[in-house]
Amino acid sequence: MRRWGRLAALALAFAGCLQPGQVVQGDSSPEPSTEPATALPPGTPVVVTAALETALLAGRGGGPRDMSVVRDDCSGWVTNAPGAVLDVRSQVPLRVRLSAPDSPLVSLGLVLEPLENGTESPRPGQSGSGVCVPPAPQGSAQDIEPLDEGRWVAWVSTARPEQTVAVRVSVERADGTPDPARQTRDVPAGEGVPARPLEEGTFGGVVMGANTRPVLLEGRAGGPRPAEGLGLRCAGWIAEVPDHVLVLERTLPLRLVASAPEGIVLAVRLEDGTWICSDEDEVREVRVGVAIPAGRHEIFVASLDPHQDPEYTLAISR
């Protein structure tokens, strides 16, 4: 992924897409306003240089365009309308945080397209050389490598076509320090509280909070339902009902690790319907590490062989 750099605080207002907005000078990132930002005339570029520090964007995300049809390495739904124009004059790394204050369970992503000479505004995915951050749960940052100098157009995507939501985007320099929301830690042995068991899912579930100890679950992978197409990197075969149910009392950065003697894929269906799957390059020890919002989520363990149902262990920790 390409990173952005430290921007001077700015606000973008967009209706179904991003449009450039008011620029506010400052050395620290202000809190996002609950009021809509004042929009500049559509098409006015936001100048990105190494001298800029922090950016705040406000508006709406989502739309009818399916990014997975346009690009194999992307997913999410965006508008076809013109987006905000970024005039990149310095190649600087960026860190982006996406949030929807009124819809905290909606997963959000970002699409950036280079603006070719003579083109007023490309459609998302049109160039084939843009940057795509697939929709993911809110609460953690995405680092993007420096964009090539020139003009870029930006859109915010959602996980489903019917999800058109008011969003906030925070942008700052990615200085190499890991995002605290993505750092995971185990509650030390003897500390914390045990997870509360749930009689949901084929092999049971748990309720976890901020001080819950790591959890170890067991079950059998596989089922009659193909997982391919449910989400980015999803593959194999899963059951019709979840293997486990995970209820979170608050948004938590979690590490889920499943191990089995045969090839498996870990698939998590968030409460908003978004699917998160483990990397297809790992088959016997698979993992998902991401900030997951509060709510009820379903966990499936897929078998890569439709004729096998290997036993697995699933560890969940912070």
URZI-V360065 format. One record per helix or strand of 2 or more residues. SS is the DSSP state (H for helix, E for strand). FROM is the first residue (numbers start at 1). TO is the last residue. If there is no record, write none. Layout:
SS;FROM;TO, SS;FROM;TO
This chain:
E;46;48, E;55;61, E;65;66, H;67;70, E;77;78, E;84;88, E;94;99, E;108;114, E;131;136, E;141;144, E;150;158, E;165;173, H;180;182, E;196;198, E;205;208, E;215;220, E;225;226, E;237;238, E;244;248, E;252;260, E;264;269, E;275;277, E;285;292, E;295;303, E;311;317
